[in-house]
């Protein structure tokens, strides 16, 4: 017994200051854990073990183990080396990505990035304690955020998302954050490492060794820079983010590597064999060919007012696969026949990133030529960026942009100022709007569209109004909203999908109100509506409706990137069904339906459409309806020419 007491006195020190810290931390931990919205029990399996371990480490924090400086240094450095590995495991496990299925190179590069962050923190603070605790906290928050974003939109945090934090903050309240067993376990592991880190009192006191440590860290940073900016290494080893399948890219690369590898690609490189003169020649050649979309109208020289609605998450999920419902959700939309052009448009995004579809429609440019994950509205739109508004302005149109959400989302305020819209309205400009699930309803939105249109019409001969709606935004977990559409023939239970379909039914009714109003106008009016992307609902739903499909993988993927579009006019216009065109062509079809002249770039697009009706981040569809992967399509001459023409129009005007 005396020996035990002697060992206790020799190696254990009770610190009163840390006793206070220990008690406060333990209390805060219990409160936090109790208030966490979990869907799993605490006292079961590995969760119980980690929870009890955290409690033990927390309440014994005041008992400091007295070690020699050598062993203290070894313990702290081991923790500094192990912590990045745990961060890597936590981040990948949070999204269900098994590290053992990743290649050795990808695991090493991921670990190297985490370690780099921890070493920089140590270099700046000279405290392993701070480096471990701060690094573990930051990367745990990152892992959880990445898992929620993956759940909500189908892919995790990407490089260009650093520009979109305001948009993410604006819509975050619409999602329900539920902490699964995996997320809870990650928090418990991270807290255990932090509690161990708080026991690290070691710091480097020798100035010479601090300089050596700094030199080694700086060499490490230079090495990492040389790796990620080595285009040959990144290409040969497939480290670059994939241009087409974002989910697969993150799965193969790992979250942090996927993010870091995208940084060098934020700048668009000139296409091979690019020159301004060559781009101009290609555009003129394409514009000179006579190959029109042949939209026949009877406007008799009049210019119609143009109302464009990009409807949030508007889609018909039966385009992906068949299923039955007890109530039809697109009755009115599908019933419109007279003076209508309709079909499906291929969009560049799924489940989110609305502004990329918006960009393609407004400019006629394709996201397919940009680095993966790029947000053109954040990166590329400047004062001289060409747009549909510019072309309509040359025809005497007064332009209005409307979006019932915050103006800082997707940098829209700056974008629509740069595009020189005459008026722009955001949520702060709506007075007592009709709300649905916390967002302005389509019906309420369209009432304001009509009001703004009528006001502008009093002083302008021709009006162009572009409205981006908000009603159908995910997530679809609002318990106060009762679904009116139910799936009747699938095995699974899909409450998110049913709430979404019920919202689409609301959109259909609102669209009827809008069309009814403008159908009675004496002056010609053209309405175009299309969806920005399909919704992020249950993965199991998509799996079930596609399981019997004999389509190839690329066609299955393509169908998840298609949304309905419709052009309706209150004047005589020959009806057409144009089944599939990518959204970069939609403004050309709009101009033809409005009987307005095209500029040279739009003429170029019109002729390119006859060869490749769909040019999309997921691939290309040719005139025979055959799909080609992007890896294959980027070698086609017409696609290479398009990249040259687009580069000049966007970056070299």
QUIZI-V501533 format. One record per helix or strand. SS is the DSSP state (H for helix, E for strand). FROM is the first residue (numbers start at 1). TO is the last residue. Records with the same first field share a line. If there is no record, write none. Layout:
SS: FROM-TO + FROM-TO
This chain:
H: 2-11 + 16-35 + 45-59 + 69-94 + 99-101 + 104-125 + 128-153 + 159-163 + 165-174 + 181-197 + 207-228 + 231-236 + 246-253 + 255-261 + 264-266 + 276-288 + 317-319 + 331-335 + 354-363 + 367-369 + 376-379 + 388-393 + 409-418 + 427-429 + 442-457 + 495-519 + 539-546 + 553-559 + 583-593 + 600-611 + 630-633 + 637-651
E: 12-14 + 38-38 + 63-65 + 179-179 + 297-297 + 305-311 + 325-325 + 340-346 + 397-403 + 423-425 + 435-436 + 439-440 + 462-468 + 487-487 + 525-531 + 562-569 + 573-573 + 576-582 + 614-616 + 619-621 + 627-629
